[in-house]
């Protein structure tokens, strides 16, 4: 783009210094062509910038989606890992849980209820979408043209 501006300035200088009418006519044609090229380059530069911004936005949305999924897995698995870590510690006396006939099953049931609770919470918050019907409705509402 800068090169076209320099060429245009040189042609403009030639246009004002040239005395021959025939040469002036050709120089004016070249000047108009260079001006048109500059307009095209600036137009295409704007288009390229828009496409680049669109690409960056798309990549950002993909990263956000990945982070959302990782967050869901972390929130669901972290409490389970904490319970398993506490239950597996040697330094803590867990005789009251192990002496209960179904103590281990109580711990497993607690962990299962936590997972179900988190999943239901995420479904209610629409972080998890079940089935194609919901995702198709959301995509239609997002892609619906404005009236």
C-alpha positions as CSV (number, residue, x, y, z in Angstrom):
1,X,0.0,0.0,0.0
2,X,2.8,2.4,0.9
3,X,4.5,1.7,-2.5
4,X,1.3,2.7,-4.4
5,X,1.2,6.0,-2.4
6,X,4.8,6.8,-3.4
7,X,4.1,5.9,-7.0
8,X,1.0,8.1,-6.9
9,X,3.0,11.0,-5.5
10,X,5.6,10.6,-8.2
11,X,3.0,10.5,-10.9
12,X,1.2,13.5,-9.4
13,X,4.6,15.4,-9.5
14,X,5.1,14.4,-13.2
15,X,1.5,15.5,-13.9
16,X,2.2,19.0,-12.6
17,X,5.6,19.4,-14.2
18,X,4.9,17.9,-17.6
19,X,4.2,20.4,-20.4
20,X,3.3,18.1,-23.3
21,X,-0.5,17.7,-23.6
22,X,-0.2,14.1,-25.0
23,X,2.0,13.0,-22.1
24,X,-0.3,14.7,-19.6
25,X,-3.3,12.7,-20.9
26,X,-1.4,9.4,-20.4
27,X,0.0,10.4,-17.0
28,X,-3.6,11.3,-15.9
29,X,-4.7,7.8,-16.9
30,X,-1.9,6.2,-15.0
31,X,-2.7,8.5,-12.0
32,X,-6.3,7.3,-12.1
33,X,-5.3,3.7,-12.3
34,X,-2.9,4.0,-9.4
35,X,-5.7,5.8,-7.4
36,X,-8.1,2.9,-8.2
37,X,-5.4,0.4,-7.1
38,X,-5.0,2.2,-3.8
39,X,-8.8,2.1,-3.3
40,X,-8.8,-1.7,-4.1
41,X,-5.9,-2.4,-1.7
42,X,-7.5,-0.4,1.1
43,X,-10.8,-2.2,0.5
44,X,-9.1,-5.6,0.5
45,X,-7.1,-4.7,3.6
46,X,-10.4,-4.0,5.4
47,X,-11.8,-7.3,4.2
48,X,-8.7,-9.2,5.3
49,X,-8.8,-7.5,8.7
50,X,-12.5,-8.5,9.1
51,X,-11.7,-12.1,8.1
52,X,-8.8,-12.2,10.6
53,X,-11.1,-10.8,13.4
54,X,-13.7,-13.4,12.5
55,X,-11.1,-16.2,12.7
56,X,-9.9,-14.9,16.1
57,X,-13.4,-14.8,17.4
58,X,-14.1,-18.4,16.2
59,X,-10.9,-19.7,17.8
60,X,-11.8,-17.8,21.0
61,X,-15.3,-19.5,21.0
62,X,-13.6,-22.9,20.5
63,X,-11.3,-22.2,23.4
64,X,-14.2,-21.1,25.6
65,X,-16.1,-24.3,24.7
66,X,-13.0,-26.4,25.6
67,X,-12.6,-24.5,28.9
68,X,-16.3,-25.0,29.7
69,X,-16.0,-28.8,29.2
70,X,-12.8,-28.9,31.3
71,X,-14.5,-26.9,34.0
72,X,-17.4,-29.3,34.1
73,X,-15.1,-32.3,34.4
74,X,-13.1,-30.6,37.1
75,X,-16.1,-29.6,39.2
76,X,-17.5,-33.2,39.0
77,X,-14.3,-35.1,39.6
78,X,-12.5,-32.9,42.2
79,X,-14.9,-33.7,45.1
80,X,-14.8,-37.4,44.2
81,X,-11.0,-37.3,44.2
82,X,-11.1,-35.5,47.6
83,X,-13.4,-38.0,49.1
84,X,-11.3,-40.9,47.7
85,X,-8.1,-39.3,49.0
86,X,-9.5,-38.7,52.5
87,X,-10.9,-42.3,52.6
88,X,-7.6,-43.7,51.5
89,X,-5.4,-41.9,54.0
90,X,-3.6,-44.0,56.5
91,X,-3.2,-41.4,59.2
92,X,-6.9,-40.8,59.7
93,X,-8.9,-43.3,61.7
94,X,-12.0,-44.1,59.7
95,X,-13.2,-47.1,61.8
96,X,-16.7,-45.7,62.2
97,X,-17.1,-45.8,58.4
98,X,-15.4,-49.1,57.9
99,X,-17.2,-50.8,60.8
100,X,-20.6,-50.0,59.4
101,X,-21.7,-53.0,57.3
102,X,-22.4,-50.9,54.3
103,X,-19.9,-48.1,55.0
104,X,-18.1,-48.4,51.7
105,X,-21.4,-48.4,49.8
106,X,-22.5,-45.3,51.7
107,X,-19.3,-43.5,50.5
108,X,-19.9,-44.7,47.0
109,X,-23.6,-43.6,47.1
110,X,-22.5,-40.2,48.5
111,X,-20.1,-39.8,45.6
112,X,-22.8,-40.9,43.1
113,X,-25.3,-38.4,44.5
114,X,-22.7,-35.7,44.2
115,X,-22.1,-36.5,40.5
116,X,-25.9,-36.6,39.8
117,X,-26.3,-33.3,41.7
118,X,-23.6,-31.6,39.8
119,X,-24.9,-32.9,36.4
120,X,-28.4,-31.8,37.2
121,X,-27.1,-28.4,38.2
122,X,-25.1,-28.0,35.0
123,X,-28.2,-29.1,33.0
124,X,-30.3,-26.5,34.7
125,X,-27.6,-23.9,34.0
126,X,-27.5,-25.1,30.4
127,X,-23.8,-25.9,30.6
128,X,-24.7,-29.4,29.5
129,X,-27.2,-29.8,26.7
130,X,-28.8,-33.2,26.4
131,X,-30.0,-34.5,23.0
132,X,-30.0,-33.0,19.5
133,X,-33.3,-31.2,20.0
134,X,-32.0,-28.7,22.5
135,X,-28.8,-28.0,20.6
136,X,-30.7,-27.5,17.3
137,X,-33.1,-25.1,19.0
138,X,-30.1,-23.1,20.4
139,X,-28.3,-23.1,17.0
140,X,-31.5,-21.9,15.3
141,X,-32.0,-19.1,17.8
142,X,-28.4,-18.0,17.5
143,X,-28.4,-18.2,13.6
144,X,-31.9,-16.7,13.2
145,X,-31.8,-13.5,11.1
146,X,-32.9,-10.3,12.6
147,X,-36.2,-8.9,11.4
